[in-house]
């Protein structure tokens, strides 16, 4: 169950980084507020976000498949937790009956 949780964490992190915008940021330093506003306006004008329609179909299919795998793994972990709890409850009840 522990290895399944780690796989879920890795897959979640990968999918999270795929869905978000690129994390490359530039830090600009300004002398005063006016220069800061000017830098912000220049940065917002030059920022180009790629439309989601430009993503190739292969990548879209792989992303969808990865989300399906993630959901399957999550449900598997939940089933394993439930099974483990039932088994530990049965074991505890058996121990109490013996004593």
Backbone bond lengths (Angstrom), bond angles and torsions (degrees), N, CA, C in turn:
res aa  C-N    CA-C-N  psi(-1)  N-CA   C-N-CA  omega(-1)  CA-C   N-CA-C  phi
1 X - - - 1.453 - - 1.531 109.73 -
2 X 1.315 115.91 -34.45 1.468 120.01 -179.95 1.526 111.09 -64.51
3 X 1.326 116.28 -42.34 1.467 119.24 -179.70 1.524 110.60 -66.21
4 X 1.330 116.27 -34.84 1.464 120.42 178.59 1.532 110.01 -65.37
5 X 1.312 116.41 -39.54 1.475 120.41 177.85 1.530 111.20 -63.31
6 X 1.329 115.71 -41.25 1.467 119.25 179.21 1.520 111.15 -64.69
7 X 1.333 116.27 -39.48 1.461 119.72 177.53 1.525 110.78 -64.01
8 X 1.325 116.26 -38.81 1.467 120.50 177.43 1.517 110.37 -62.98
9 X 1.327 117.16 -44.44 1.459 120.87 179.69 1.530 110.97 -61.41
10 X 1.323 116.74 -44.19 1.470 120.33 179.95 1.517 111.26 -63.80
11 X 1.328 116.31 -45.78 1.462 120.63 -179.02 1.521 110.85 -64.52
12 X 1.323 116.94 -40.15 1.459 121.11 177.75 1.521 110.18 -62.76
13 X 1.315 117.15 -43.19 1.469 120.29 179.75 1.524 111.54 -63.93
14 X 1.331 116.27 -41.93 1.466 119.92 179.75 1.517 110.57 -64.49
15 X 1.325 116.48 -46.09 1.466 119.93 -179.08 1.517 111.08 -67.13
16 X 1.314 116.74 -34.60 1.464 120.05 178.14 1.527 110.52 -64.44
17 X 1.323 116.23 -41.02 1.468 119.08 -179.39 1.524 111.17 -72.46
18 X 1.332 117.69 -28.14 1.469 120.64 178.57 1.518 110.99 -70.92
19 X 1.325 116.42 -41.00 1.457 121.07 -174.80 1.530 112.86 -76.44
20 X 1.310 117.18 -29.37 1.466 119.47 -177.16 1.517 111.62 -80.60
21 X 1.303 113.66 163.43 1.464 119.60 176.23 1.518 109.29 -68.82
22 X 1.290 117.21 160.10 1.463 119.31 179.00 1.531 110.95 -57.45
23 X 1.311 115.15 144.07 1.456 119.20 -175.08 1.529 113.10 -91.76
24 X 1.325 117.31 7.22 1.461 117.98 179.87 1.531 109.07 -75.48
25 X 1.301 114.94 121.23 1.457 121.40 -178.49 1.522 108.55 -127.13
26 X 1.284 114.07 151.41 1.458 120.10 176.06 1.514 108.22 -111.72
27 X 1.311 115.94 141.19 1.456 121.04 178.07 1.526 107.50 -108.58
28 X 1.305 114.35 124.20 1.457 120.91 178.22 1.525 108.60 -113.55
29 X 1.320 115.33 142.24 1.455 120.73 178.21 1.517 108.55 -112.42
30 X 1.319 114.42 134.86 1.456 119.55 -178.06 1.527 109.51 -121.36
31 X 1.299 114.73 151.93 1.469 120.36 179.55 1.525 111.80 -78.71
32 X 1.329 116.77 -36.27 1.462 120.25 -179.39 1.534 109.60 -145.12
33 X 1.336 116.03 179.84 1.468 121.10 -177.02 1.521 112.09 -65.23
34 X 1.300 116.84 -36.11 1.459 119.93 -178.80 1.529 110.72 -64.36
35 X 1.305 115.93 -44.68 1.455 119.71 178.09 1.538 110.66 -65.89
36 X 1.332 117.30 -35.46 1.460 120.99 178.15 1.526 110.71 -64.07
37 X 1.344 116.64 -42.22 1.467 120.12 177.85 1.528 110.79 -63.24
38 X 1.319 115.61 -40.76 1.468 120.33 179.24 1.529 110.93 -63.20
39 X 1.321 116.92 -43.64 1.461 121.11 178.45 1.529 111.12 -64.26
40 X 1.339 116.62 -39.76 1.459 120.05 178.79 1.521 111.34 -64.52
41 X 1.324 116.90 -41.86 1.461 119.33 -179.65 1.536 110.74 -66.83
42 X 1.319 117.42 -38.34 1.466 120.60 177.74 1.529 110.97 -65.53
43 X 1.321 115.73 -40.04 1.461 119.84 -178.94 1.527 110.91 -68.45
44 X 1.329 117.13 -39.27 1.467 119.09 -178.87 1.524 111.34 -71.65
45 X 1.324 117.60 -29.89 1.463 120.80 177.95 1.527 110.92 -71.72
46 X 1.321 116.96 -36.88 1.462 120.41 -176.40 1.519 112.89 -84.12
47 X 1.317 117.23 -12.60 1.462 121.17 -178.87 1.526 109.96 -73.81
48 X 1.313 115.59 122.81 1.460 121.09 179.50 1.520 107.51 -122.22
49 X 1.320 116.22 121.73 1.457 119.31 177.71 1.519 108.49 -102.71
50 X 1.310 116.83 129.61 1.461 119.27 -179.24 1.527 110.17 -70.78
51 X 1.311 117.47 134.20 1.465 119.04 177.77 1.520 110.43 -67.88
52 X 1.327 115.96 151.33 1.458 119.79 -175.72 1.522 112.11 -68.44
53 X 1.318 117.64 -16.86 1.456 120.67 178.73 1.515 112.77 -71.42
54 X 1.318 117.86 -15.07 1.462 121.56 -179.17 1.527 113.23 -82.45
55 X 1.324 117.15 -4.85 1.461 120.11 -178.42 1.528 108.53 -77.10
56 X 1.317 117.32 128.59 1.472 120.27 -179.56 1.536 111.85 -61.06
57 X 1.326 115.47 152.03 1.464 121.16 -177.90 1.517 112.19 -62.35
58 X 1.306 117.62 -35.57 1.461 121.25 179.90 1.527 110.75 -60.16
59 X 1.314 115.94 -43.22 1.463 120.27 -179.38 1.528 110.01 -68.74
60 X 1.332 116.69 -39.65 1.470 119.69 177.67 1.520 110.61 -61.39
61 X 1.348 116.78 -43.86 1.466 120.43 -179.97 1.528 111.13 -63.95
62 X 1.327 116.49 -41.69 1.460 119.87 179.60 1.528 111.06 -65.54
63 X 1.324 116.50 -37.80 1.457 120.24 178.42 1.520 110.28 -64.97
64 X 1.308 117.02 -45.05 1.466 121.01 178.51 1.523 109.99 -61.66
65 X 1.330 116.88 -43.51 1.464 120.91 178.71 1.532 110.86 -62.54
66 X 1.314 116.42 -38.47 1.465 119.92 178.97 1.520 111.26 -66.30
67 X 1.335 116.99 -38.80 1.461 119.76 176.92 1.533 110.53 -65.12
68 X 1.339 116.69 -39.00 1.466 119.83 177.09 1.521 110.31 -62.91
69 X 1.324 116.07 -43.38 1.466 120.35 178.68 1.523 110.82 -62.03
70 X 1.327 116.43 -40.86 1.460 120.83 179.24 1.524 110.71 -61.53
71 X 1.318 116.73 -46.45 1.464 120.10 179.35 1.528 111.06 -63.35
72 X 1.326 117.14 -39.96 1.470 120.65 178.46 1.521 110.49 -63.31
73 X 1.314 116.78 -42.52 1.465 120.03 179.59 1.524 111.28 -65.53
74 X 1.332 116.39 -40.19 1.468 119.81 178.61 1.522 110.93 -63.11
75 X 1.326 116.88 -43.52 1.461 119.09 179.61 1.527 110.52 -67.00
76 X 1.324 117.15 -36.08 1.462 120.98 177.53 1.528 110.80 -62.67
77 X 1.327 117.05 -42.42 1.460 120.58 179.11 1.523 110.02 -64.81
78 X 1.335 116.88 -41.38 1.462 119.50 178.44 1.527 111.05 -62.21
79 X 1.332 117.29 -41.66 1.468 120.49 177.76 1.522 111.03 -64.13
80 X 1.336 116.10 -40.84 1.465 119.45 178.66 1.528 111.57 -64.59
81 X 1.322 116.55 -39.32 1.471 120.05 177.53 1.521 110.23 -61.82
82 X 1.320 115.24 -45.81 1.459 120.20 -179.35 1.530 110.50 -61.93
83 X 1.326 116.70 -44.93 1.455 121.65 179.25 1.527 111.18 -62.60
84 X 1.321 116.18 -42.46 1.462 120.91 179.22 1.529 110.77 -62.72
85 X 1.334 116.13 -42.09 1.464 119.57 179.42 1.534 110.74 -64.62
86 X 1.320 116.83 -41.93 1.464 120.39 178.56 1.522 110.90 -63.14
87 X 1.322 116.81 -42.68 1.463 120.40 -179.57 1.529 111.30 -65.77
88 X 1.318 116.72 -42.52 1.469 119.15 179.88 1.527 110.78 -67.44
89 X 1.338 117.61 -34.24 1.460 120.48 176.93 1.526 110.63 -66.44
90 X 1.334 116.86 -43.85 1.466 120.61 177.60 1.517 111.17 -61.30
91 X 1.323 116.03 -42.44 1.462 120.48 -179.55 1.528 110.49 -63.92
92 X 1.319 116.10 -42.37 1.456 120.42 -179.98 1.532 110.77 -65.76
93 X 1.322 116.55 -39.81 1.460 119.85 178.64 1.532 111.07 -66.65
94 X 1.324 118.11 -37.04 1.450 121.56 178.14 1.519 110.93 -65.55
95 X 1.325 116.33 -39.40 1.470 120.40 179.43 1.514 109.95 -65.39
96 X 1.323 118.16 -40.09 1.461 121.69 -179.04 1.530 111.52 -68.53
97 X 1.324 117.82 -33.63 1.452 121.47 179.80 1.520 110.54 -68.38
98 X 1.314 117.68 -37.78 1.466 122.07 -178.37 1.524 110.18 -65.93
99 X 1.322 118.61 -39.92 1.463 120.83 -177.65 1.473 111.80 -87.07
